[in-house]
Amino acid sequence: EVTIGEGDLCIVRVRYKAVGAGEDDPAMEVSSNLTFEAAGGDLMDADADFRWAAAIAAFAEILKGSPYASEANLTTIETLIEGAAGDDPERGEFKYLFGETVKLLNAPTE
């Protein structure tokens, strides 16, 4: 079992079956930690699809109340979404829904 360390960005796990394996054959799994240094570069330098995926994943972690997520990162997530949405109508719709959700998260509670 690979556990995430303090200097790790994430754990990458890949499950697969051997070529020709049947439905009842067990799947194999390999795991490896990816450190911040190994990921290299700045997230803002990544391509639009990677930035988009990172923003969606980070926002999902906030919505599900993950202990690894913080609403303090909403501004960064918004920046990633803005820069990666492009002209895609589905991304545009998500961008709108993200903005509406942020308004709800920031609304004063009574």
N, C-alpha and C positions, 0 to 999 in steps of 0.2 A: 504494500500500500504506500503510495507516494503522497506525502503531505506537503502543503504549501508552506514555504519558509518565508522569513521576514523580507528577504531580498528578491522574492519571486513576484513576477507579474501575474502568472497564472500557471495552471497545470493543464497540459494538453494530453488528452486521452483519445486514443483511436481504437475502435473495436472493429474487428474484421473476421471473416471466415476464409478458410483456404479455398482456392479455386476448386470448384466441383463439390464443395461441401453441401451436405443436405440440410434440410430444415432442422433436424434433430441433432446435428453436429454442433458442438460448443463453439462459441465465438472466442476469439483470442483478443486480448487487450494489451496495449503497450501505453505507458505513461511517461511523461517527462516534464520537468519543471522548466519554465521559461523565465529567465531573470530579466530585470529591467535593462541591464546592460546588453544582453543578447538580443533583445527586441530592437535595440538601436534606434537612434534618431528621435525626432519629436513627432508626436501624434499628428500635429498639424501638417507635417510633411508627407504623411501617408496619402494614398490615393483616396478619392471621394468615397468609394464603396467601403473601404476599411474604416474610414472616419464615420460613415453612416452606421455601420455595424457596431462600432464601439459606442456610439451615442445611444443607439437603441438598447444595447445590452446594459449600459450604465443606468439608463432611465428605468429599465425593467427592474434592476436591483433596488432602486429607490422605491418604486411602487410596491414591491413585495416586502419591503421593510427589512432588507438584508443588513446585517450588522457591518458589512463591508462597504456600504453605500452611504452617501451623505447628501442631503438636500443642498449643501453648500456647493456641490458640483453642478447644480442646474445651469449656472451661467456658462460653464465650459461645455456642457451638453448642448445648450442652445447654440453656441458658436459652431460646434461640430455639425449640428443639424442644418443651420443656415448655410454653411459652406458646402455641404454635401447634397442638399436637396435637389439642386439644379432645376430642370424643367419637368421632372418626372411628376405626373399628377398624383400618384400614390404617396410619394415622399412629401409633396405639397400638402396633401390632406393630413399626413402624420404631423407635419410641422404645425399646422393649424391646431390639431388636437393636443399636441404638446403644449402650445401656448395657453390653451384653455385650461389644461390640467395644472400648469404652473400657477395660473391665477387662483384656482381652487386651493392649491397647496399653500399659497401665500395669503389667502383670505383670513381675516381675523375670526377667531372662534369666540362664541358667546358663552 
